[in-house]
């Protein structure tokens, strides 16, 4: 018996622009809407799935008329969640000196020195931005001596 939440395997019997129909056995079929094919945006369904493909899908709805709605996307998400995660190594707290601050040339410096260098670089960049902004406000260039063509 098929119930909402169960994972079923079936064969794609029909591909439509809005989704695919999947034969799940026992003379039953379900619809996988295009939005439930993948976690990514699907522009052309034919690029993702073909007639005859075997798929695993999660039953997400069975309406009063017995129509079955399926989701390949949710079945794949469940599969990812059920995988055992790699065990994390037990470590103490991370010290600031252990963090890579993206300043490879300053890797031998203390945290305070790195912070000071970052602040100095940041101040220089802000001054450059202010100068560029001020020059835009004042017109940026002089029209004196310009030639008319």
MODELLER restraints for C-alpha pairs under 7 A, 6 or more apart:
rsr = mdl.restraints
at = mdl.atoms
rsr.add(forms.Gaussian(group=physical.xy_distance, feature=features.Distance(at['CA:3:A'], at['CA:59:A']), mean=6.84, stdev=0.5))
rsr.add(forms.Gaussian(group=physical.xy_distance, feature=features.Distance(at['CA:4:A'], at['CA:59:A']), mean=4.97, stdev=0.5))
rsr.add(forms.Gaussian(group=physical.xy_distance, feature=features.Distance(at['CA:4:A'], at['CA:60:A']), mean=5.41, stdev=0.5))
rsr.add(forms.Gaussian(group=physical.xy_distance, feature=features.Distance(at['CA:4:A'], at['CA:61:A']), mean=5.78, stdev=0.5))
rsr.add(forms.Gaussian(group=physical.xy_distance, feature=features.Distance(at['CA:4:A'], at['CA:62:A']), mean=6.84, stdev=0.5))
rsr.add(forms.Gaussian(group=physical.xy_distance, feature=features.Distance(at['CA:5:A'], at['CA:58:A']), mean=6.03, stdev=0.5))
rsr.add(forms.Gaussian(group=physical.xy_distance, feature=features.Distance(at['CA:5:A'], at['CA:59:A']), mean=5.25, stdev=0.5))
rsr.add(forms.Gaussian(group=physical.xy_distance, feature=features.Distance(at['CA:5:A'], at['CA:60:A']), mean=5.96, stdev=0.5))
rsr.add(forms.Gaussian(group=physical.xy_distance, feature=features.Distance(at['CA:6:A'], at['CA:58:A']), mean=5.70, stdev=0.5))
rsr.add(forms.Gaussian(group=physical.xy_distance, feature=features.Distance(at['CA:6:A'], at['CA:59:A']), mean=5.60, stdev=0.5))
rsr.add(forms.Gaussian(group=physical.xy_distance, feature=features.Distance(at['CA:7:A'], at['CA:56:A']), mean=6.70, stdev=0.5))
rsr.add(forms.Gaussian(group=physical.xy_distance, feature=features.Distance(at['CA:7:A'], at['CA:57:A']), mean=5.56, stdev=0.5))
rsr.add(forms.Gaussian(group=physical.xy_distance, feature=features.Distance(at['CA:7:A'], at['CA:58:A']), mean=4.41, stdev=0.5))
rsr.add(forms.Gaussian(group=physical.xy_distance, feature=features.Distance(at['CA:7:A'], at['CA:59:A']), mean=6.33, stdev=0.5))
rsr.add(forms.Gaussian(group=physical.xy_distance, feature=features.Distance(at['CA:7:A'], at['CA:75:A']), mean=6.67, stdev=0.5))
rsr.add(forms.Gaussian(group=physical.xy_distance, feature=features.Distance(at['CA:8:A'], at['CA:24:A']), mean=6.77, stdev=0.5))
rsr.add(forms.Gaussian(group=physical.xy_distance, feature=features.Distance(at['CA:8:A'], at['CA:56:A']), mean=5.63, stdev=0.5))
rsr.add(forms.Gaussian(group=physical.xy_distance, feature=features.Distance(at['CA:8:A'], at['CA:57:A']), mean=5.45, stdev=0.5))
rsr.add(forms.Gaussian(group=physical.xy_distance, feature=features.Distance(at['CA:8:A'], at['CA:58:A']), mean=6.24, stdev=0.5))
rsr.add(forms.Gaussian(group=physical.xy_distance, feature=features.Distance(at['CA:9:A'], at['CA:24:A']), mean=6.15, stdev=0.5))
rsr.add(forms.Gaussian(group=physical.xy_distance, feature=features.Distance(at['CA:9:A'], at['CA:55:A']), mean=5.65, stdev=0.5))
rsr.add(forms.Gaussian(group=physical.xy_distance, feature=features.Distance(at['CA:9:A'], at['CA:56:A']), mean=4.38, stdev=0.5))
rsr.add(forms.Gaussian(group=physical.xy_distance, feature=features.Distance(at['CA:9:A'], at['CA:57:A']), mean=6.33, stdev=0.5))
rsr.add(forms.Gaussian(group=physical.xy_distance, feature=features.Distance(at['CA:10:A'], at['CA:22:A']), mean=5.78, stdev=0.5))
rsr.add(forms.Gaussian(group=physical.xy_distance, feature=features.Distance(at['CA:10:A'], at['CA:23:A']), mean=5.26, stdev=0.5))
rsr.add(forms.Gaussian(group=physical.xy_distance, feature=features.Distance(at['CA:10:A'], at['CA:24:A']), mean=4.36, stdev=0.5))
rsr.add(forms.Gaussian(group=physical.xy_distance, feature=features.Distance(at['CA:10:A'], at['CA:54:A']), mean=5.61, stdev=0.5))
rsr.add(forms.Gaussian(group=physical.xy_distance, feature=features.Distance(at['CA:10:A'], at['CA:55:A']), mean=5.55, stdev=0.5))
rsr.add(forms.Gaussian(group=physical.xy_distance, feature=features.Distance(at['CA:10:A'], at['CA:56:A']), mean=6.50, stdev=0.5))
rsr.add(forms.Gaussian(group=physical.xy_distance, feature=features.Distance(at['CA:11:A'], at['CA:22:A']), mean=5.31, stdev=0.5))
rsr.add(forms.Gaussian(group=physical.xy_distance, feature=features.Distance(at['CA:11:A'], at['CA:23:A']), mean=5.24, stdev=0.5))
rsr.add(forms.Gaussian(group=physical.xy_distance, feature=features.Distance(at['CA:11:A'], at['CA:24:A']), mean=6.81, stdev=0.5))
rsr.add(forms.Gaussian(group=physical.xy_distance, feature=features.Distance(at['CA:11:A'], at['CA:52:A']), mean=5.75, stdev=0.5))
rsr.add(forms.Gaussian(group=physical.xy_distance, feature=features.Distance(at['CA:11:A'], at['CA:53:A']), mean=5.64, stdev=0.5))
rsr.add(forms.Gaussian(group=physical.xy_distance, feature=features.Distance(at['CA:11:A'], at['CA:54:A']), mean=4.49, stdev=0.5))
rsr.add(forms.Gaussian(group=physical.xy_distance, feature=features.Distance(at['CA:11:A'], at['CA:55:A']), mean=6.22, stdev=0.5))
rsr.add(forms.Gaussian(group=physical.xy_distance, feature=features.Distance(at['CA:12:A'], at['CA:20:A']), mean=6.64, stdev=0.5))
rsr.add(forms.Gaussian(group=physical.xy_distance, feature=features.Distance(at['CA:12:A'], at['CA:21:A']), mean=5.86, stdev=0.5))
rsr.add(forms.Gaussian(group=physical.xy_distance, feature=features.Distance(at['CA:12:A'], at['CA:22:A']), mean=4.38, stdev=0.5))
rsr.add(forms.Gaussian(group=physical.xy_distance, feature=features.Distance(at['CA:12:A'], at['CA:23:A']), mean=6.34, stdev=0.5))
rsr.add(forms.Gaussian(group=physical.xy_distance, feature=features.Distance(at['CA:12:A'], at['CA:51:A']), mean=5.08, stdev=0.5))
rsr.add(forms.Gaussian(group=physical.xy_distance, feature=features.Distance(at['CA:12:A'], at['CA:52:A']), mean=5.08, stdev=0.5))
rsr.add(forms.Gaussian(group=physical.xy_distance, feature=features.Distance(at['CA:12:A'], at['CA:53:A']), mean=5.39, stdev=0.5))
rsr.add(forms.Gaussian(group=physical.xy_distance, feature=features.Distance(at['CA:12:A'], at['CA:54:A']), mean=6.40, stdev=0.5))
rsr.add(forms.Gaussian(group=physical.xy_distance, feature=features.Distance(at['CA:13:A'], at['CA:21:A']), mean=5.78, stdev=0.5))
rsr.add(forms.Gaussian(group=physical.xy_distance, feature=features.Distance(at['CA:13:A'], at['CA:22:A']), mean=5.64, stdev=0.5))
rsr.add(forms.Gaussian(group=physical.xy_distance, feature=features.Distance(at['CA:13:A'], at['CA:23:A']), mean=6.34, stdev=0.5))
rsr.add(forms.Gaussian(group=physical.xy_distance, feature=features.Distance(at['CA:13:A'], at['CA:51:A']), mean=5.51, stdev=0.5))
rsr.add(forms.Gaussian(group=physical.xy_distance, feature=features.Distance(at['CA:13:A'], at['CA:52:A']), mean=6.15, stdev=0.5))
rsr.add(forms.Gaussian(group=physical.xy_distance, feature=features.Distance(at['CA:14:A'], at['CA:20:A']), mean=5.66, stdev=0.5))
rsr.add(forms.Gaussian(group=physical.xy_distance, feature=features.Distance(at['CA:14:A'], at['CA:21:A']), mean=5.18, stdev=0.5))
rsr.add(forms.Gaussian(group=physical.xy_distance, feature=features.Distance(at['CA:14:A'], at['CA:51:A']), mean=5.81, stdev=0.5))
rsr.add(forms.Gaussian(group=physical.xy_distance, feature=features.Distance(at['CA:15:A'], at['CA:21:A']), mean=6.61, stdev=0.5))
rsr.add(forms.Gaussian(group=physical.xy_distance, feature=features.Distance(at['CA:15:A'], at['CA:50:A']), mean=6.88, stdev=0.5))
rsr.add(forms.Gaussian(group=physical.xy_distance, feature=features.Distance(at['CA:15:A'], at['CA:51:A']), mean=6.24, stdev=0.5))
rsr.add(forms.Gaussian(group=physical.xy_distance, feature=features.Distance(at['CA:17:A'], at['CA:45:A']), mean=6.51, stdev=0.5))
rsr.add(forms.Gaussian(group=physical.xy_distance, feature=features.Distance(at['CA:18:A'], at['CA:33:A']), mean=6.07, stdev=0.5))
rsr.add(forms.Gaussian(group=physical.xy_distance, feature=features.Distance(at['CA:18:A'], at['CA:34:A']), mean=5.38, stdev=0.5))
rsr.add(forms.Gaussian(group=physical.xy_distance, feature=features.Distance(at['CA:19:A'], at['CA:31:A']), mean=6.79, stdev=0.5))
rsr.add(forms.Gaussian(group=physical.xy_distance, feature=features.Distance(at['CA:19:A'], at['CA:32:A']), mean=5.47, stdev=0.5))
rsr.add(forms.Gaussian(group=physical.xy_distance, feature=features.Distance(at['CA:19:A'], at['CA:33:A']), mean=4.28, stdev=0.5))
rsr.add(forms.Gaussian(group=physical.xy_distance, feature=features.Distance(at['CA:19:A'], at['CA:34:A']), mean=4.40, stdev=0.5))
rsr.add(forms.Gaussian(group=physical.xy_distance, feature=features.Distance(at['CA:20:A'], at['CA:31:A']), mean=5.75, stdev=0.5))
rsr.add(forms.Gaussian(group=physical.xy_distance, feature=features.Distance(at['CA:20:A'], at['CA:32:A']), mean=5.27, stdev=0.5))
rsr.add(forms.Gaussian(group=physical.xy_distance, feature=features.Distance(at['CA:20:A'], at['CA:33:A']), mean=6.63, stdev=0.5))
rsr.add(forms.Gaussian(group=physical.xy_distance, feature=features.Distance(at['CA:21:A'], at['CA:29:A']), mean=6.54, stdev=0.5))
rsr.add(forms.Gaussian(group=physical.xy_distance, feature=features.Distance(at['CA:21:A'], at['CA:30:A']), mean=5.60, stdev=0.5))
rsr.add(forms.Gaussian(group=physical.xy_distance, feature=features.Distance(at['CA:21:A'], at['CA:31:A']), mean=4.59, stdev=0.5))
rsr.add(forms.Gaussian(group=physical.xy_distance, feature=features.Distance(at['CA:21:A'], at['CA:32:A']), mean=6.33, stdev=0.5))
rsr.add(forms.Gaussian(group=physical.xy_distance, feature=features.Distance(at['CA:22:A'], at['CA:29:A']), mean=5.30, stdev=0.5))
rsr.add(forms.Gaussian(group=physical.xy_distance, feature=features.Distance(at['CA:22:A'], at['CA:30:A']), mean=5.29, stdev=0.5))
rsr.add(forms.Gaussian(group=physical.xy_distance, feature=features.Distance(at['CA:22:A'], at['CA:31:A']), mean=6.28, stdev=0.5))
rsr.add(forms.Gaussian(group=physical.xy_distance, feature=features.Distance(at['CA:23:A'], at['CA:29:A']), mean=4.31, stdev=0.5))
rsr.add(forms.Gaussian(group=physical.xy_distance, feature=features.Distance(at['CA:23:A'], at['CA:30:A']), mean=6.69, stdev=0.5))
rsr.add(forms.Gaussian(group=physical.xy_distance, feature=features.Distance(at['CA:30:A'], at['CA:67:A']), mean=6.74, stdev=0.5))
rsr.add(forms.Gaussian(group=physical.xy_distance, feature=features.Distance(at['CA:30:A'], at['CA:68:A']), mean=4.60, stdev=0.5))
rsr.add(forms.Gaussian(group=physical.xy_distance, feature=features.Distance(at['CA:30:A'], at['CA:69:A']), mean=5.53, stdev=0.5))
rsr.add(forms.Gaussian(group=physical.xy_distance, feature=features.Distance(at['CA:30:A'], at['CA:70:A']), mean=6.10, stdev=0.5))
rsr.add(forms.Gaussian(group=physical.xy_distance, feature=features.Distance(at['CA:31:A'], at['CA:68:A']), mean=6.39, stdev=0.5))
rsr.add(forms.Gaussian(group=physical.xy_distance, feature=features.Distance(at['CA:31:A'], at['CA:69:A']), mean=5.09, stdev=0.5))
rsr.add(forms.Gaussian(group=physical.xy_distance, feature=features.Distance(at['CA:31:A'], at['CA:70:A']), mean=5.71, stdev=0.5))
rsr.add(forms.Gaussian(group=physical.xy_distance, feature=features.Distance(at['CA:32:A'], at['CA:69:A']), mean=6.12, stdev=0.5))
rsr.add(forms.Gaussian(group=physical.xy_distance, feature=features.Distance(at['CA:32:A'], at['CA:70:A']), mean=4.78, stdev=0.5))
rsr.add(forms.Gaussian(group=physical.xy_distance, feature=features.Distance(at['CA:32:A'], at['CA:71:A']), mean=5.57, stdev=0.5))
rsr.add(forms.Gaussian(group=physical.xy_distance, feature=features.Distance(at['CA:34:A'], at['CA:42:A']), mean=6.98, stdev=0.5))
rsr.add(forms.Gaussian(group=physical.xy_distance, feature=features.Distance(at['CA:34:A'], at['CA:45:A']), mean=6.84, stdev=0.5))
rsr.add(forms.Gaussian(group=physical.xy_distance, feature=features.Distance(at['CA:36:A'], at['CA:71:A']), mean=4.85, stdev=0.5))
rsr.add(forms.Gaussian(group=physical.xy_distance, feature=features.Distance(at['CA:36:A'], at['CA:72:A']), mean=5.96, stdev=0.5))
rsr.add(forms.Gaussian(group=physical.xy_distance, feature=features.Distance(at['CA:36:A'], at['CA:73:A']), mean=5.27, stdev=0.5))
rsr.add(forms.Gaussian(group=physical.xy_distance, feature=features.Distance(at['CA:37:A'], at['CA:71:A']), mean=6.48, stdev=0.5))
rsr.add(forms.Gaussian(group=physical.xy_distance, feature=features.Distance(at['CA:37:A'], at['CA:72:A']), mean=5.23, stdev=0.5))
rsr.add(forms.Gaussian(group=physical.xy_distance, feature=features.Distance(at['CA:37:A'], at['CA:73:A']), mean=5.33, stdev=0.5))
rsr.add(forms.Gaussian(group=physical.xy_distance, feature=features.Distance(at['CA:38:A'], at['CA:72:A']), mean=6.81, stdev=0.5))
rsr.add(forms.Gaussian(group=physical.xy_distance, feature=features.Distance(at['CA:38:A'], at['CA:73:A']), mean=4.77, stdev=0.5))
rsr.add(forms.Gaussian(group=physical.xy_distance, feature=features.Distance(at['CA:39:A'], at['CA:73:A']), mean=5.80, stdev=0.5))
rsr.add(forms.Gaussian(group=physical.xy_distance, feature=features.Distance(at['CA:56:A'], at['CA:72:A']), mean=6.20, stdev=0.5))
rsr.add(forms.Gaussian(group=physical.xy_distance, feature=features.Distance(at['CA:56:A'], at['CA:75:A']), mean=6.61, stdev=0.5))
rsr.add(forms.Gaussian(group=physical.xy_distance, feature=features.Distance(at['CA:57:A'], at['CA:70:A']), mean=5.79, stdev=0.5))
rsr.add(forms.Gaussian(group=physical.xy_distance, feature=features.Distance(at['CA:57:A'], at['CA:71:A']), mean=5.11, stdev=0.5))
rsr.add(forms.Gaussian(group=physical.xy_distance, feature=features.Distance(at['CA:57:A'], at['CA:72:A']), mean=4.30, stdev=0.5))
rsr.add(forms.Gaussian(group=physical.xy_distance, feature=features.Distance(at['CA:57:A'], at['CA:75:A']), mean=5.12, stdev=0.5))
rsr.add(forms.Gaussian(group=physical.xy_distance, feature=features.Distance(at['CA:58:A'], at['CA:70:A']), mean=5.43, stdev=0.5))
rsr.add(forms.Gaussian(group=physical.xy_distance, feature=features.Distance(at['CA:58:A'], at['CA:71:A']), mean=5.07, stdev=0.5))
rsr.add(forms.Gaussian(group=physical.xy_distance, feature=features.Distance(at['CA:58:A'], at['CA:72:A']), mean=6.33, stdev=0.5))
rsr.add(forms.Gaussian(group=physical.xy_distance, feature=features.Distance(at['CA:58:A'], at['CA:74:A']), mean=6.26, stdev=0.5))
rsr.add(forms.Gaussian(group=physical.xy_distance, feature=features.Distance(at['CA:58:A'], at['CA:75:A']), mean=4.96, stdev=0.5))
rsr.add(forms.Gaussian(group=physical.xy_distance, feature=features.Distance(at['CA:59:A'], at['CA:69:A']), mean=6.06, stdev=0.5))
rsr.add(forms.Gaussian(group=physical.xy_distance, feature=features.Distance(at['CA:59:A'], at['CA:70:A']), mean=4.65, stdev=0.5))
rsr.add(forms.Gaussian(group=physical.xy_distance, feature=features.Distance(at['CA:59:A'], at['CA:71:A']), mean=6.54, stdev=0.5))
rsr.add(forms.Gaussian(group=physical.xy_distance, feature=features.Distance(at['CA:60:A'], at['CA:69:A']), mean=5.65, stdev=0.5))
rsr.add(forms.Gaussian(group=physical.xy_distance, feature=features.Distance(at['CA:60:A'], at['CA:70:A']), mean=5.50, stdev=0.5))
rsr.add(forms.Gaussian(group=physical.xy_distance, feature=features.Distance(at['CA:60:A'], at['CA:71:A']), mean=6.59, stdev=0.5))
rsr.add(forms.Gaussian(group=physical.xy_distance, feature=features.Distance(at['CA:61:A'], at['CA:68:A']), mean=5.86, stdev=0.5))
rsr.add(forms.Gaussian(group=physical.xy_distance, feature=features.Distance(at['CA:61:A'], at['CA:69:A']), mean=5.00, stdev=0.5))
rsr.add(forms.Gaussian(group=physical.xy_distance, feature=features.Distance(at['CA:62:A'], at['CA:68:A']), mean=4.61, stdev=0.5))
rsr.add(forms.Gaussian(group=physical.xy_distance, feature=features.Distance(at['CA:62:A'], at['CA:69:A']), mean=6.30, stdev=0.5))
rsr.add(forms.Gaussian(group=physical.xy_distance, feature=features.Distance(at['CA:96:A'], at['CA:111:A']), mean=6.49, stdev=0.5))
rsr.add(forms.Gaussian(group=physical.xy_distance, feature=features.Distance(at['CA:97:A'], at['CA:110:A']), mean=6.70, stdev=0.5))
rsr.add(forms.Gaussian(group=physical.xy_distance, feature=features.Distance(at['CA:97:A'], at['CA:111:A']), mean=5.51, stdev=0.5))
rsr.add(forms.Gaussian(group=physical.xy_distance, feature=features.Distance(at['CA:106:A'], at['CA:114:A']), mean=6.92, stdev=0.5))
